[in-house]
Amino acid sequence: MLIMYLKSGKPNEIDQMLKEFDGFNLVVHNCLITANLEWGKLDEARRLFEEMPKRNEVSWTAIISGLLRSGKVEEAILYFEKNPFQNLFSWTAVISGLVQNGLSFKAMKLFLEMLQSGVMPNAVTFTSIIRACGELGDFNLGMSVLGLIVKIGYERNLSVSNSLITFNLRLNDTVSARSIFDRMQSKDVVSWTAILDMYVQMGELVEARRVFDEMPERNEVSWSTMISRYSQSGDAEEAVNLFICMVRQGFKPNKSCFASVVSALASLEALVMGKIVHGHILKIGMERDAYIGSSLVDLYCKCGSTKDGRVAFDSILEKNVVCWNSMVSGYSLNNQPEEAKELFHKIPQKDNISWNSLITGYLEYEKFDEVFEVFCEMLLSGERPSKSTFSSVLCACASLASLERGKNSHGKAIKLGFHSDIFVDTALVDMYAKSGDVESAKKIFKRMPKRNEISWTAMIQGLAENGFAEEALAVFEEFERTKSITPNELLILAVLFACSHCGLVDKGLHYFNSMKKLYNIQPNDRHYTCVVDMLSRSGRLSEAEKFILDMPCEPEVQAWAALLSGCKTYRNEVIAERVAEKISELAEKHPEEYVLLSNVYAAAGRWLDVLNMRKQMKEKGLRKSGGCSWIEVRNQPHFFYSQDGSHNESTEIYGVLELMRSDMLLT
């Protein structure tokens, strides 16, 4: 009865029960010492222990174990040295406590003293000492302990076998771990979960799932392990399905499980389901946890609900840098730069990801000046840019064709030792190619010690866009000879683009038809559009029209636009009218296609049709976006639109243009 009340924490009932005992009772005192240690009342436990007129081995083991659980290692050792009952249980209590406190080397020394004193270990001792070997990473020591286990006859013990599996996994010896598991006559959920975790860590998801399905019994850890792995590997849907099964079978998700499923829902942008899971998190009071809180922020921001994301962010009790970064990134990716910048400046301790979150957001919405501004602030703050930082900054330089800024960034990358990084080098190839400096792009590409499919794509695309289409195809042929990398969709698209721009139609069709056969790549709408453009540019308009009509997927507007452009070039009014009819159905909000059709009619001298096209555009409220040109002077870009007078020096610019026009007329 006393033990029951002690475990329930009922003070009145405990006092009543203690009155029932007359004088000193050894068992009662031992119970009171154990209870006070569990409650964290160390002073009371010590007082009870010290005032005992006599003690037994339970008394000593209780005080030693309790002090070790509370982290009072030195004091526990002193009690152990005074202990007149140094038997197997007290030795094991100290060894286990030392291991739990991260003092594996001390535990091993004590284990050797125990053997020298003639006390033989039991299963609990071996379980702790194997864990110590794993913590120390000492394979030879572990093998010596294994020899002793076999000698004494504990090799078939369930808990010892589980410890040996964990030990081998810590040392990355998966073969031995699996061998021990297969030899075990009886296995529990810990055994199965250890092997499951082994396959998860190896990245063998199919084998991990097979083990998971075979498990006779599962616990929260095994469920969480699988859900987390599916979420991390990109199979968010399966992660969510497993989570639903887990809850239906009555298991309570732990912190790690909730964070994984929320991340999976963020990937799926499943806002409704996310709010349901958030409700469960609120019920059990985990929403203040930084790990779960940052996942919720990410979920809401990816679903476009930064307001809810901010509520989740504000509810986190102790925010770490990950939480701050998640909210800044959320604002940035939802085109709320002011909110992102304001929150960014409030981060107590910024890291590299903090800066990159802000830079990436500006880059996403083409706010290139802000990208360079934040990058300069980052350098001035003393924060070392990462390869991701340089990739983003170089991408901004490429988008502006800002060669001068690109060269400056290149110099900083070399200074910081990123000149041989595959990601930075790829971004440099892209930047130089888009800025028109093809020779520099080629030099960087040639000296790259290692290339991936993105590097090859950047070089091929860069050459093709700068009019070196045949050289681009030569690079692709070199890529094929390496046979070390499989091409992806973007690389093939770059090749088709090159074929289109140098008139190699038959070669382009060969590459297109080989996609599925040679590379197991299913063509998408962009590949089909590129083929249409290739056929249209070469004047094979009927073939292009048939190709569009035979497409297995719905053609995008750009495919019809490419054919219409070909019709304009080759003055084919018949096909142009059929195409225009299709465009009018598909492109209600694409005025550039109406302009293109109008140009076809103008080239044919059909001015009434031109007027009709312009009238339709006006009636539908459609306007063609103006073309934009820019130049960069002293790192400052200057933008110009058609008939634009917004530039500070527009009067002087138009004056010079008028002088030039007059000179040309005179000559």
C-alpha positions in Angstrom: 0.0 0.0 0.0 2.8 2.4 0.9 4.6 1.8 -2.4 1.3 2.4 -4.3 0.8 5.8 -2.5 4.5 6.7 -3.0 4.2 6.1 -6.8 1.0 8.1 -6.9 2.5 11.0 -4.9 -0.3 11.1 -2.3 1.3 12.9 0.7 -1.7 12.5 3.1 -2.1 8.8 2.5 1.7 8.3 2.8 1.8 10.0 6.2 -1.2 7.9 7.4 0.5 4.7 6.2 3.8 5.6 7.9 1.9 5.9 11.3 1.0 2.2 10.8 4.7 1.2 11.2 6.1 1.0 14.7 9.7 2.2 14.9 12.4 1.7 12.3 11.6 -0.5 9.3 14.4 -1.2 6.8 12.1 -1.9 3.9 10.0 1.3 4.5 13.2 3.4 4.7 14.5 1.9 1.4 11.1 2.7 -0.2 11.2 6.3 1.1 14.8 6.8 -0.1 13.9 5.5 -3.6 10.8 7.7 -3.8 12.6 10.9 -2.8 15.3 10.2 -5.3 12.7 9.8 -8.1 11.1 13.1 -7.0 14.4 14.8 -7.2 14.5 15.5 -3.4 18.2 14.5 -3.0 18.7 16.2 0.4 15.8 14.3 1.9 17.0 11.0 0.4 20.5 11.6 1.9 19.0 12.5 5.3 16.9 9.3 5.4 19.9 7.2 4.3 22.3 8.8 6.9 19.9 8.4 9.9 19.3 4.6 9.2 20.6 2.6 12.1 21.3 -0.3 9.7 21.4 -0.7 5.9 21.3 -3.5 3.5 22.5 -3.9 -0.2 19.2 -2.4 -1.4 19.8 0.8 0.6 23.3 1.3 -0.8 22.3 0.4 -4.4 19.3 2.8 -4.2 21.3 5.8 -3.1 24.1 5.1 -5.6 21.7 4.7 -8.5 19.6 7.7 -7.6 22.6 10.0 -7.3 23.9 8.8 -10.7 20.5 9.4 -12.3 20.8 13.0 -11.0 24.3 13.5 -12.4 26.0 13.4 -9.0 28.8 11.1 -10.2 31.5 11.9 -7.8 29.2 11.6 -4.8 27.8 8.3 -6.0 31.4 7.0 -6.4 32.1 7.9 -2.8 29.1 6.1 -1.6 30.1 3.1 -3.7 33.6 3.0 -2.2 32.0 3.0 1.3 29.5 0.3 0.4 30.2 -2.9 2.4 27.9 -4.9 0.0 30.0 -4.6 -3.3 28.1 -7.3 -5.0 27.0 -7.7 -8.7 24.0 -5.4 -8.3 26.0 -2.5 -6.9 28.8 -2.9 -9.4 26.3 -3.0 -12.2 24.4 0.1 -10.9 27.6 2.2 -10.9 28.8 0.9 -14.3 25.3 1.6 -15.9 25.1 5.0 -14.2 28.6 6.0 -15.5 27.6 5.0 -19.1 24.4 7.0 -18.9 26.4 10.0 -17.8 28.7 9.7 -20.8 31.6 8.5 -18.8 32.2 5.3 -20.8 36.0 5.2 -20.2 35.5 5.3 -16.4 32.8 2.6 -16.7 35.3 0.3 -18.6 37.9 0.8 -15.8 35.4 -0.1 -13.2 34.3 -3.1 -15.2 37.9 -4.4 -15.2 38.1 -3.8 -11.4 34.9 -5.8 -11.0 36.3 -8.8 -13.0 39.5 -8.6 -11.0 37.5 -8.7 -7.7 36.0 -12.0 -8.9 32.4 -10.7 -9.5 31.0 -12.1 -12.8 28.8 -9.8 -14.9 25.1 -10.4 -15.7 23.0 -9.5 -18.8 22.4 -5.9 -17.5 26.2 -5.4 -16.9 27.0 -6.6 -20.4 24.3 -4.4 -22.0 25.8 -1.3 -20.4 29.4 -2.2 -21.1 28.7 -3.0 -24.8 27.1 0.5 -25.0 30.3 1.9 -23.5 32.4 0.2 -26.2 30.2 1.7 -28.8 30.5 5.2 -27.3 34.3 4.8 -27.3 34.2 3.5 -30.9 36.7 0.7 -29.8 36.1 -2.4 -32.0 38.9 -4.5 -30.4 37.6 -3.8 -26.9 34.1 -4.8 -28.1 35.4 -8.0 -29.5 37.1 -8.8 -26.2 33.8 -8.2 -24.3 32.0 -10.4 -26.9 34.5 -13.2 -26.1 33.6 -12.9 -22.4 29.9 -12.9 -23.3 30.3 -16.2 -25.2 32.5 -17.7 -22.5 29.9 -17.0 -19.7 27.0 -17.9 -22.0 25.1 -14.7 -22.5 25.3 -14.6 -26.3 21.7 -15.7 -26.7 20.3 -13.2 -24.2 17.8 -10.9 -25.8 19.0 -7.6 -24.3 22.7 -8.5 -24.8 22.1 -9.4 -28.5 20.2 -6.1 -29.0 23.2 -4.2 -27.5 25.6 -6.1 -29.8 23.5 -5.1 -32.8 23.6 -1.4 -31.8 27.4 -1.7 -31.1 28.1 -3.0 -34.6 25.9 -0.4 -36.2 27.7 2.3 -34.4 30.9 1.0 -36.0 29.2 0.8 -39.4 29.5 -3.0 -39.4 26.1 -3.7 -40.9 27.0 -7.3 -41.9 27.8 -8.4 -38.3 24.7 -6.5 -37.1 22.4 -8.4 -39.5 24.2 -11.7 -38.7 23.5 -11.3 -35.0 19.9 -10.4 -35.7 19.4 -13.5 -38.0 20.9 -15.8 -35.3 18.6 -14.5 -32.5 16.1 -17.2 -31.4 13.8 -14.6 -30.0 13.5 -10.9 -31.1 11.6 -8.0 -29.6 10.5 -4.7 -30.9 14.0 -3.2 -30.0 15.7 -5.8 -32.2 13.5 -5.2 -35.2 13.7 -1.4 -34.8 17.5 -1.5 -34.7 17.6 -3.4 -38.0 15.0 -1.1 -39.5 17.0 1.9 -38.5 20.1 0.3 -40.1 18.5 0.1 -43.5 17.1 3.6 -43.1 20.6 5.0 -42.4 22.0 3.0 -45.4 19.3 4.7 -47.6 17.8 1.3 -48.6 14.2 2.4 -48.2 12.7 -0.7 -50.0 14.5 -3.1 -47.6 13.6 -0.9 -44.6 9.9 -1.1 -45.6 10.1 -4.8 -46.0 11.5 -5.1 -42.5 8.9 -2.7 -41.2 6.0 -4.8 -42.8 7.5 -8.0 -41.3 7.7 -6.6 -37.8 5.4 -8.6 -35.5 5.3 -5.7 -33.1 5.9 -2.0 -33.7 6.4 1.0 -31.3 6.4 4.7 -31.7 10.1 4.7 -32.6 9.7 2.3 -35.6 6.7 4.2 -36.9 8.6 7.5 -36.6 11.7 6.1 -38.2 9.8 5.1 -41.4 7.7 8.3 -41.5 10.8 10.4 -41.1 12.7 8.5 -43.9 9.8 8.8 -46.4 9.6 12.5 -45.7 13.3 13.0 -46.1 13.5 11.0 -49.3 10.8 13.1 -51.0 7.9 10.6 -50.8 5.8 12.9 -48.7 2.5 11.2 -49.6 3.6 7.9 -48.2 4.9 9.6 -45.1 1.4 11.1 -44.5 -0.3 7.7 -45.2 1.9 6.0 -42.7 1.2 8.7 -40.1 -2.6 8.2 -40.6 -2.1 4.4 -40.1 0.0 5.0 -37.0 -2.7 7.2 -35.4 -5.5 4.8 -36.3 -3.7 1.9 -34.7 -3.6 3.8 -31.4 0.1 4.9 -31.3 1.0 8.3 -30.0 3.4 10.2 -32.3 6.5 11.6 -30.6 8.1 15.0 -31.3 10.3 13.7 -34.2 7.3 12.0 -35.8 5.2 15.2 -35.7 8.0 17.3 -37.2 8.5 14.7 -40.0 4.8 14.6 -41.0 4.5 18.4 -40.8 7.5 18.6 -43.2 5.8 16.1 -45.5 2.6 18.1 -45.5 4.6 21.3 -46.3 6.1 19.5 -49.3 2.5 18.6 -50.5 1.3 22.1 -49.6 -1.6 20.3 -47.8 -2.9 23.2 -45.7 -6.2 21.5 -44.5 -4.5 18.3 -43.3 -1.7 20.5 -41.8 -4.2 22.4 -39.7 -5.7 19.0 -38.5 -2.2 17.8 -37.4 -1.5 21.3 -35.9 -4.7 20.7 -33.8 -3.3 17.5 -32.4 0.0 19.2 -31.6 -1.9 21.9 -29.7 -3.8 19.3 -27.7 -0.7 17.7 -26.4 1.1 21.0 -25.9 4.0 20.5 -28.3 3.5 23.7 -30.3 6.0 25.6 -28.2 8.8 23.2 -29.1 11.3 24.8 -31.5 11.7 21.7 -33.6 8.0 21.3 -34.3 7.3 25.0 -34.3 9.8 25.6 -37.2 8.2 22.8 -39.2 4.8 24.4 -38.7 6.2 27.8 -39.8 7.6 26.1 -42.9 4.2 24.4 -43.6 2.1 27.6 -43.4 4.6 29.6 -45.5 4.8 27.0 -48.2 1.0 27.1 -48.4 1.1 30.9 -48.8 -0.3 31.6 -45.3 2.5 33.7 -43.7 0.0 35.1 -41.2 -0.6 31.6 -39.7 3.1 30.9 -40.0 3.8 34.0 -37.9 1.3 32.9 -35.2 3.2 29.5 -35.1 6.5 31.3 -34.9 5.4 33.6 -32.1 4.1 30.7 -30.0 7.6 29.0 -29.9 8.9 29.4 -26.4 12.6 29.3 -26.9 13.4 30.2 -30.5 16.6 29.0 -32.0 18.2 30.2 -35.3 16.3 27.5 -37.3 13.0 29.0 -36.2 14.1 32.6 -37.2 15.4 31.4 -40.5 12.2 29.5 -41.3 10.1 32.6 -40.8 12.5 34.9 -42.7 12.5 32.3 -45.6 8.7 32.1 -45.4 8.3 35.9 -45.9 11.0 36.0 -48.6 9.4 33.2 -50.7 6.0 34.8 -50.4 7.2 38.1 -51.8 7.0 40.0 -48.5 10.5 41.5 -48.6 9.9 44.2 -46.0 8.6 41.8 -43.4 11.5 39.4 -44.2 14.1 42.2 -43.8 12.5 43.5 -40.6 12.5 40.1 -39.0 16.0 39.3 -40.3 17.4 42.3 -38.4 15.8 41.0 -35.2 17.6 37.6 -35.3 19.8 37.5 -32.1 22.5 35.3 -33.7 22.5 35.1 -37.5 24.1 32.3 -39.3 24.9 31.6 -43.0 21.4 30.3 -43.7 19.9 33.5 -42.3 21.6 35.6 -44.9 20.9 33.1 -47.7 17.2 33.0 -46.8 17.0 36.8 -47.5 19.2 36.6 -50.6 17.2 33.7 -52.1 13.9 35.5 -51.5 15.1 38.6 -53.4 16.5 36.5 -56.2 13.2 34.6 -56.5 11.3 37.8 -57.2 14.0 39.3 -59.4 15.0 42.0 -56.9 18.6 41.9 -58.0 19.7 45.2 -56.5 18.6 44.0 -53.1 20.5 40.7 -53.7 23.8 42.6 -54.1 23.0 44.9 -51.2 22.4 42.1 -48.8 25.5 40.3 -50.1 27.6 43.4 -49.4 26.1 43.6 -45.8 26.9 40.0 -45.3 30.6 40.5 -46.2 30.8 43.6 -44.0 29.3 41.7 -41.1 32.2 39.2 -41.2 29.9 36.3 -42.1 31.7 34.0 -44.6 29.5 33.3 -47.7 28.8 29.7 -48.6 28.8 28.1 -52.0 25.0 28.5 -51.9 25.5 32.3 -51.4 27.8 32.6 -54.4 25.5 30.5 -56.5 22.6 32.9 -55.8 24.7 36.1 -56.3 26.1 34.7 -59.6 22.6 33.8 -60.7 21.6 37.5 -60.1 24.6 38.6 -62.2 23.6 36.2 -64.9 20.0 37.4 -64.9 21.2 41.0 -65.4 24.1 40.0 -67.7 26.2 42.0 -65.3 29.7 40.9 -66.3 31.5 43.4 -64.1 29.7 42.3 -60.9 30.0 38.7 -61.9 33.8 39.1 -62.2 33.9 40.8 -58.8 32.0 37.9 -57.3 34.3 35.4 -59.1 37.3 37.1 -57.4 35.7 36.9 -54.0 34.9 33.2 -54.6 38.6 32.5 -55.5 39.8 34.4 -52.4 37.5 32.3 -50.2 38.7 29.0 -51.7 35.5 28.2 -53.8 37.3 28.1 -57.2 37.1 24.3 -57.4 33.6 23.9 -56.0 31.3 22.2 -58.5 28.3 24.4 -57.6 30.1 27.7 -57.7 31.9 26.7 -61.0 28.6 25.8 -62.6 27.1 29.2 -61.6 30.2 30.9 -63.0 29.8 29.0 -66.4 26.2 30.1 -66.5 27.0 33.7 -65.5 29.8 34.2 -68.1 27.7 32.5 -70.8 24.6 34.7 -70.2 26.8 37.8 -70.0 28.2 37.0 -73.5 31.8 36.1 -72.3 31.7 32.6 -73.8 35.5 32.2 -73.7 35.6 32.6 -69.9 32.7 30.2 -69.5 34.6 27.6 -71.6 37.8 28.1 -69.6 36.0 27.5 -66.3 34.2 24.5 -67.7 37.4 22.9 -69.0 39.3 23.3 -65.7 36.4 21.9 -63.6 37.8 18.8 -61.8 34.4 17.3 -61.5 31.2 18.0 -63.5 27.5 17.0 -62.9 24.6 17.1 -65.3 23.9 20.8 -64.3 27.4 21.8 -65.3 27.1 20.1 -68.7 23.6 21.7 -69.2 24.9 25.2 -68.4 27.8 24.9 -70.9 25.6 23.4 -73.7 22.8 26.0 -73.1 25.3 28.9 -72.9 27.0 27.9 -76.2 23.7 27.5 -78.0 22.3 30.8 -76.8 25.4 32.7 -77.9 25.2 31.3 -81.4 27.7 28.4 -81.0 25.1 25.7 -81.6 27.4 23.3 -83.4 30.0 23.6 -80.6 27.2 23.0 -78.1 26.4 19.7 -79.8 30.1 18.8 -79.8 30.1 19.3 -76.0 27.1 17.0 -75.7 28.9 14.3 -77.8 31.8 14.7 -75.4 29.3 14.3 -72.5 28.0 11.1 -74.0 31.5 9.6 -74.3 32.1 10.1 -70.6 29.2 7.6 -69.8 29.6 8.6 -66.1 26.4 10.7 -65.8 22.9 10.1 -67.1 21.4 13.1 -68.9 18.3 14.7 -67.3 15.4 16.5 -68.9 17.0 20.0 -68.9 20.2 18.7 -70.6 18.2 17.2 -73.4 16.2 20.4 -73.7 19.5 22.4 -74.1 20.6 20.0 -76.9 17.2 20.4 -78.7 17.6 24.2 -78.3 21.0 24.0 -79.9 19.7 21.8 -82.8 16.9 24.3 -83.4 19.2 27.3 -83.5 21.7 25.8 -86.0 19.1 24.2 -88.3 20.1 20.6 -87.5 16.5 19.4 -87.6 17.1 15.7 -88.4 19.7 15.5 -85.6 17.4 17.2 -83.2 14.6 14.7 -84.1 17.0 11.9 -83.5 17.8 13.1 -80.0 14.1 13.7 -79.3 13.2 10.2 -80.4 16.1 8.7 -78.3 15.0 10.3 -75.1 12.8 7.4 -74.0 14.8 4.6 -75.7 18.3 5.6 -74.7 17.9 7.7 -71.5 14.5 6.5 -70.2 13.3 10.2 -70.1 9.7 10.9 -70.8 9.4 14.0 -73.0 7.5 16.9 -71.4 5.6 19.8 -73.0 8.8 21.9 -73.2 10.6 19.2 -75.2 7.6 19.0 -77.6 7.5 22.8 -77.9 11.3 22.8 -78.8 10.7 20.3 -81.6 7.8 22.4 -83.0 10.1 25.5 -82.9 12.9 23.5 -84.6 10.6 22.4 -87.4 9.0 25.8 -87.8 12.4 27.6 -88.0 13.4 25.4 -90.9 10.2 26.0 -92.8 8.7 22.5 -92.2 5.4 24.0 -91.2 3.0 21.2 -92.2 5.2 18.7 -90.3 5.2 21.0 -87.3 1.4 21.3 -87.3 1.0 17.5 -87.6 3.5 17.1 -84.8 1.4 19.3 -82.5 -1.8 17.6 -83.4 -0.2 14.1 -82.7 1.2 15.2 -79.3 0.2 12.8 -76.4 -0.3 15.8 -74.1 -2.1 19.1 -74.4 0.1 21.4 -76.3 1.1 24.6 -74.5 0.5 28.0 -76.0 4.2 28.5 -76.7 4.1 25.5 -79.2 1.4 27.2 -81.2 3.2 30.5 -80.9 6.4 28.9 -82.3 4.5 27.6 -85.3 2.8 31.0 -85.8 6.3 32.6 -85.8 7.4 30.2 -88.5 4.3 31.0 -90.5 5.2 34.7 -90.3 8.8 34.0 -91.4 7.7 31.9 -94.4 4.5 33.8 -95.1 2.1 30.8 -94.8 -1.3 32.5 -94.2 -3.3 29.3 -94.5 -1.6 27.5 -91.6 -1.3 30.8 -89.7 -5.1 31.3 -89.7 -5.6 27.7 -88.3 -3.0 28.3 -85.7 -4.5 31.7 -84.8 -7.9 30.1 -84.2 -6.2 27.7 -81.8 -4.4 30.5 -80.0 -7.6 32.5 -79.6 -9.0 29.5 -77.7 -5.9 29.0 -75.5 -4.3 32.4 -75.2 -7.0 34.8 -73.9 -4.4 36.3 -71.7 -1.4 36.1 -74.0 -1.4 39.3 -76.1 2.0 38.5 -77.7 0.3 35.8 -79.8 -2.2 38.3 -81.2 0.7 40.6 -82.0 2.5 37.8 -83.8 -0.6 37.0 -85.8 -1.0 40.7 -86.6 2.6 40.7 -87.9 1.9 37.7 -90.2 -1.0 39.6 -91.7 1.1 42.8 -92.0 3.8 40.8 -93.9 1.2 39.6 -96.3 -0.3 43.1 -96.7 -3.6 42.2 -95.1 -4.1 45.5 -93.3 -7.8 45.0 -92.5 -6.9 41.8 -90.7 -4.2 43.7 -88.8 -6.7 46.3 -87.7 -9.1 43.5 -86.7 -6.4 41.9 -84.5 -5.6 45.2 -82.8 -9.3 45.7 -82.2 -9.7 42.3 -80.6 -6.8 43.0 -78.3 -8.3 46.3 -77.3 -11.8 44.8 -76.7 -10.3 42.1 -74.4 -8.2 44.6 -72.5 -5.0 43.0 -73.5 -1.7 44.8 -73.8 1.6 43.6 -74.9 4.3 44.1 -72.3 7.0 46.5 -73.5 10.4 45.3 -74.3 13.2 46.2 -71.9 16.8 47.0 -72.5 19.5 47.9 -70.0 23.2 48.8 -69.8 25.5 48.8 -66.8 27.7 51.7 -66.0 30.0 51.6 -63.0 28.1 48.7 -61.4 24.8 50.6 -61.8 22.2 49.1 -64.2 20.1 51.6 -66.3 16.8 50.2 -67.6 14.9 51.5 -70.7 11.5 50.8 -72.0 9.9 51.8 -75.3 8.9 55.5 -75.2 9.9 55.6 -71.6 10.7 59.0 -70.0 11.3 57.9 -66.4 15.1 57.9 -66.5 16.8 60.8 -64.8 18.6 61.8 -68.0 15.9 60.8 -70.5 15.9 64.4 -72.1 19.6 64.2 -72.8 19.3 60.6 -74.1 16.5 61.4 -76.5 18.5 64.5 -77.6 21.5 62.4 -78.5 19.3 59.8 -80.3 17.7 62.6 -82.3 21.2 63.9 -83.4 22.2 60.3 -84.3 19.0 59.9 -86.4 19.6 63.3 -88.2 23.2 62.2 -89.0 22.0 58.9 -90.4 19.5 60.6 -92.6 22.1 63.0 -93.9 24.5 60.2 -94.7 
